[in-house]
Amino acid sequence: MTHKLHPVSVLQAAEDSPTLARLAELARDSGERLKAVESLIPPTLRSCIKPGPIDGGDWCLLVEGNAAAAKLRQVLPALQTKLNSLGWQVSGIRIKVQARTR
């Protein structure tokens, strides 16, 4: 007995698997959060920041370099306040420093 395998897109695979669907949903939500607070982030830092994982009420931002992370920490309270005012229940924002890519 032979089975024909049909190629599927990553999006279709994610939608067909509850686990992958949840991960895709969290990734979308994380990106939407970053877009919602982008105006509060200094323009020079925006290219150094990527949306990271969401774990319950905690959200993580991936930041290139310690200097950018230090500057971003100064605006975290404003980011959290804005997200909560927009309906996201954010109890904390973590920063994970990434190695700089060249």
Backbone hydrogen bonds in HBPLUS format (Angstrom, degrees):
<---DONOR---> <-ACCEPTOR-->    atom                        ^
c    i                          cat <-CA-CA->   ^        H-A-AA   ^      H-
h    n   atom  resd res      DA  || num        DHA   H-A  angle D-A-AA Bond
n    s   type  num  typ     dist DA aas  dist angle  dist       angle   num
A0013-ALA N   A0009-SER O   2.94 MM   4  6.20 161.7  1.97 151.9 157.1     1
A0014-ALA N   A0010-VAL O   2.86 MM   4  6.06 157.2  1.92 149.7 156.2     2
A0015-GLU N   A0011-LEU O   2.97 MM   4  6.21 154.2  2.04 146.9 153.8     3
A0016-ASP N   A0012-GLN O   2.97 MM   4  6.16 141.2  2.13 144.3 154.7     4
A0017-SER N   A0014-ALA O   3.39 MM   3  5.37 148.0  2.50  96.9 105.5     5
A0021-ALA N   A0017-SER O   2.74 MM   4  5.83 156.6  1.79 158.4 166.4     6
A0022-ARG N   A0018-PRO O   2.99 MM   4  6.11 152.8  2.07 141.3 147.5     7
A0023-LEU N   A0019-THR O   3.07 MM   4  6.38 157.6  2.12 148.1 154.1     8
A0024-ALA N   A0020-LEU O   2.88 MM   4  6.08 159.8  1.92 150.4 155.8     9
A0025-GLU N   A0021-ALA O   2.93 MM   4  6.13 153.8  2.00 144.1 151.5    10
A0026-LEU N   A0022-ARG O   2.93 MM   4  6.20 157.9  1.98 149.3 154.9    11
A0027-ALA N   A0023-LEU O   2.93 MM   4  6.15 155.0  1.99 148.0 155.0    12
A0028-ARG N   A0024-ALA O   2.97 MM   4  6.20 159.1  2.01 148.6 153.8    13
A0029-ASP N   A0025-GLU O   2.91 MM   4  6.12 163.3  1.94 149.8 154.8    14
A0030-SER N   A0026-LEU O   2.88 MM   4  6.04 157.2  1.93 147.3 153.3    15
A0031-GLY N   A0027-ALA O   3.09 MM   4  6.31 158.4  2.14 146.1 151.3    16
A0032-GLU N   A0028-ARG O   2.91 MM   4  6.20 152.5  1.99 150.0 158.3    17
A0033-ARG N   A0029-ASP O   2.91 MM   4  6.18 150.7  2.00 148.7 156.5    18
A0034-LEU N   A0030-SER O   3.12 MM   4  6.42 160.9  2.16 147.8 152.1    19
A0035-LYS N   A0031-GLY O   3.04 MM   4  6.31 160.2  2.08 147.3 152.5    20
A0036-ALA N   A0032-GLU O   2.96 MM   4  6.13 149.4  2.06 143.5 151.9    21
A0037-VAL N   A0033-ARG O   3.18 MM   4  6.52 138.2  2.37 147.3 157.2    22
A0037-VAL N   A0034-LEU O   3.24 MM   3  5.41 134.1  2.47  99.2 110.5    23
A0038-GLU N   A0034-LEU O   2.97 MM   4  5.83 114.2  2.42 143.8 159.9    24
A0040-LEU N   A0037-VAL O   2.85 MM   3  5.50 153.2  1.93 121.4 129.8    25
A0041-ILE N   A0038-GLU O   3.05 MM   3  5.29 155.8  2.11 108.7 116.4    26
A0045-LEU N   A0042-PRO O   2.85 MM   3  5.52 155.4  1.91 123.9 131.7    27
A0048-CYS N   A0045-LEU O   2.85 MM   3  5.38 151.9  1.93 120.4 129.8    28
A0049-ILE N   A0046-ARG O   3.35 MM   3  5.54 168.0  2.36 108.7 112.2    29
A0064-GLU N   A0048-CYS O   2.92 MM  16  5.10 152.1  2.00 141.5 150.6    30
A0050-LYS N   A0062-LEU O   2.82 MM  12  5.06 156.8  1.87 150.7 157.7    31
A0062-LEU N   A0050-LYS O   2.94 MM  12  5.06 166.1  1.96 156.2 156.9    32
A0052-GLY N   A0060-CYS O   2.87 MM   8  4.81 127.0  2.15 161.8 152.1    33
A0060-CYS N   A0053-PRO O   2.99 MM   7  5.46 144.9  2.11 158.6 168.9    34
A0055-ASP N   A0058-ASP O   2.84 MM   3  5.16 165.6  1.86 151.2 156.1    35
A0058-ASP N   A0055-ASP O   3.05 MM   3  5.16 161.8  2.08 126.7 125.2    36
A0091-SER N   A0057-GLY O   2.75 MM  34  4.98 147.1  1.86 121.0 132.1    37
A0059-TRP N   A0092-GLY O   2.98 MM  33  6.42 155.6  2.04 149.7 156.5    38
A0094-ARG N   A0059-TRP O   2.75 MM  35  6.15 158.7  1.80 154.6 161.7    39
A0061-LEU N   A0094-ARG O   2.84 MM  33  6.24 155.4  1.90 151.8 157.8    40
A0096-LYS N   A0061-LEU O   2.89 MM  35  6.19 165.4  1.91 163.9 165.8    41
A0063-VAL N   A0096-LYS O   2.91 MM  33  6.10 165.9  1.93 151.7 155.8    42
A0098-GLN N   A0063-VAL O   2.65 MM  35  5.67 167.4  1.67 151.8 154.8    43
A0065-GLY N   A0098-GLN O   3.38 MM  33  6.29 160.2  2.42 157.1 158.9    44
A0069-ALA N   A0065-GLY O   3.16 MM   4  6.36 154.6  2.23 140.9 148.4    45
A0070-ALA N   A0066-ASN O   2.90 MM   4  6.12 155.3  1.96 149.1 155.0    46
A0071-LYS N   A0067-ALA O   3.09 MM   4  6.39 158.5  2.14 148.2 153.4    47
A0072-LEU N   A0068-ALA O   2.87 MM   4  6.07 156.0  1.93 149.3 156.6    48
A0073-ARG N   A0069-ALA O   2.96 MM   4  6.16 150.9  2.04 148.2 155.0    49
A0074-GLN N   A0071-LYS O   3.23 MM   3  5.57 140.8  2.39 103.3 113.2    50
A0075-VAL N   A0072-LEU O   2.94 MM   3  5.54 147.8  2.05 116.5 125.1    51
A0076-LEU N   A0073-ARG O   3.42 MM   3  5.22 158.5  2.47  97.2 103.3    52
A0078-ALA N   A0075-VAL O   3.08 MM   3  5.40 118.7  2.47 106.8 121.3    53
A0079-LEU N   A0075-VAL O   3.03 MM   4  6.34 156.2  2.08 155.2 162.9    54
A0080-GLN N   A0076-LEU O   2.92 MM   4  6.13 167.0  1.94 162.2 164.4    55
A0081-THR N   A0077-PRO O   2.99 MM   4  6.14 162.3  2.02 146.5 151.6    56
A0082-LYS N   A0078-ALA O   2.99 MM   4  6.15 161.8  2.02 147.7 152.3    57
A0083-LEU N   A0079-LEU O   2.96 MM   4  6.20 166.5  1.98 153.7 157.3    58
A0084-ASN N   A0080-GLN O   2.97 MM   4  6.15 165.7  1.99 153.6 157.3    59
A0085-SER N   A0081-THR O   2.95 MM   4  6.13 150.5  2.04 144.6 153.1    60
A0086-LEU N   A0082-LYS O   3.03 MM   4  6.28 129.5  2.30 141.8 155.1    61
A0086-LEU N   A0083-LEU O   3.10 MM   3  5.12 135.4  2.31  95.5 108.1    62
A0088-TRP N   A0083-LEU O   3.04 MM   5  5.40 146.4  2.15 154.6 145.5    63
A0087-GLY N   A0084-ASN O   3.13 MM   3  5.17 161.8  2.17 103.1 108.1    64
